[in-house]
Amino acid sequence: MVFGNLSEKLQNALAKLKGKGRLSEKDVNMAMREVRLALLEADVNFKVVKDFIKAVKDRAIGSEVMESLTPGQQVIKIVNEELTLLMGEREAKIDFAPQPPTIILMCGLQGAGKTTTSGKLAYNLKKQNKRPLLVACDIYRLAAIKQLEVVGNKVDVPVFTMGNQNKPNHIAKAAIEHAKRNSYDCVIIDTAGRLHIDEELMGELEEIEESVDPDEILLVVDAMTGQDAVNVAETFNEKLEITGIILTKLDGDARGGAALSIRAVTEKPIKFVGMG
């Protein structure tokens, strides 16, 4: 279960505060120590944990809480509010362009699940009565174009391709023109997976961005990546200024640390999560 372990550990850490008629600073510090350990064990980034604990303690040790009739419940409420703030208070959705087509650029590391996720996103948009078009801009990986065609066929969404002999930014630009001529109102550009330290391929993504001026740049991250997911997200965000995150394989990571960390570090919303 997603966040199952973390949720249980946080409940255990705060259980001792429940029902306490009075609360000392020592009580709060001991509880925060347990919360800190729970977050670190869930693979939440160290700096994110440090900032979170400070925010909770600053509020919890105030006179309003200490002098309350139910101080333990107040601290638990503060932890819950700060966690909600960390994950985002509102549901984040696709930001559709006022004038179609809405252009969505998918990026991320190789193996994160971009191609499959592109198909799932296209299916989601279809259910919203949109007319999506998938675009094959991964010209490097063997059978990448064929995989996108298979995915597109499964969800009954057409795939625009120009083979693997053209530059990705040229393919993306031609796809936008094709979408305009054929009344597709959403264009999902599937790009090649790349290491965030690969300057040449990161530069290629910047070229695609400059060519098509996307409305959304969605970073696809494998939730199983753990701590390294933060470094990946930071680099992609610096290069492209991503607009949102899609976490894949979240059912395989019961700890949930990547989700909390990436959202906090990039300050960008998690727009979708993928299971399986």
Secondary structure, 3 states (H helix, E strand, C coil): CCCHHHHHHHHHHHHCCCCCCCCCHHHHHHHHHHHHHHHHHCCCCHHHHHHHHHHHHHHHCCHHHHCCCCHHHHHHHHHHHHHHHHHCCCCCCCCCCCCCCEEEEEEECCCCCHHHHHHHHHHHHHHCCCCEEEEEECCCCCCHHHHHHHHHHHCCCCEECCCCCCCHHHHHHHHHHHHHHCCCCEEEEEECCCCCCCHHHHHHHHHHHHHHCCCEEEEEEEHHHCCHHHHHHHHHHHHHCCCEEEEECHHHCCCCHHHHHHHHHHCCCEEEECCC
